[in-house]
C-alpha cells in the first residue's frame, strides 16, 4: 500500500501518514525509487491497534465487487471474462451507461469500477465526480478507460478528479485484470 492509500483509508493527509512513519507508528519499507510502502497485513494490525475501523474492502474473507461500465457490449463481455478468469473471489456486474452505473453502484457498493469515459446519458467524468464527492464511494477504486487520446480534455479532467488507473482502447484485458487485482489486493489465477 502507498502512503496515499493509507491516507485515504484513514481519512488523513499524506503528510500525516509520513509523520506516522517518522514516529515509527507504521511498519513500512522503501522501494528502490524511495517510495514508502506497507503490507496490507501490517496495515490491518495498525488499524486494529489504533482503533480505526477496518475498511470493508480490506476485511479478510470478503468477496470483492467490481462494476464494469461501457456502452460497447463486446468490451463488457471481454472485460467480464478477463476479470472473472484472472481474479479469484470477485463478483462482477456490468452497466451500459453512466446513469445506470450510478443506480447499480448504490445497491452493489463495488470496491472497484472499470469506467469508460465516453458513455451515454452521463459521461465518465461526471460519474467520477459524483463518486469522489460522496462519502460512501470516495474510496472506491476507479480505473478509467478511453478511446480518446491521453491528452484530451475529458481524460485530463478525469485525472484531476482522481482515478486509480487509466487504460486506452484497444484494451489489454489481462493487464486490466492485473491492475484491478492489485487495487483490490486479490489473488491472481
C-alpha angles and dihedrals in degrees: 000000000000126000087255091056091049092048092049094050093045092041093233133117122273087244089061090052090052089051090052089051092050089049088052093241092127125054101224137158129210123240120224086259092058097254122139117239133179131199115242092236091055090047091052089052090050091051092049094045092049095041096244115152114257109242112241093236092057097044110117117253096016120134112242119228125213129187118202114201120192135130092219109088092202092056091046090053096046094044092048091049093048095048092044092049097045104035125063122213096016125136111207127201129179136217131184102205143022097255093051089045092058090050091050092046090060093058102029097043092203122206090213137019127202100205130190108212098213101056128140129264095012121023124231094255091059092046089051092047092052093047093050092045094053119082091215095054106026092102095047110121113243123199108189121210125193143167087204124098114273090244096053117123094246092052092047090049093052092047089053090051089052132260128180097218141007132206131179124216134285085061127223094219098193089051090049089052090048092052094048089047092053092049092049093039092230130150116267116226 
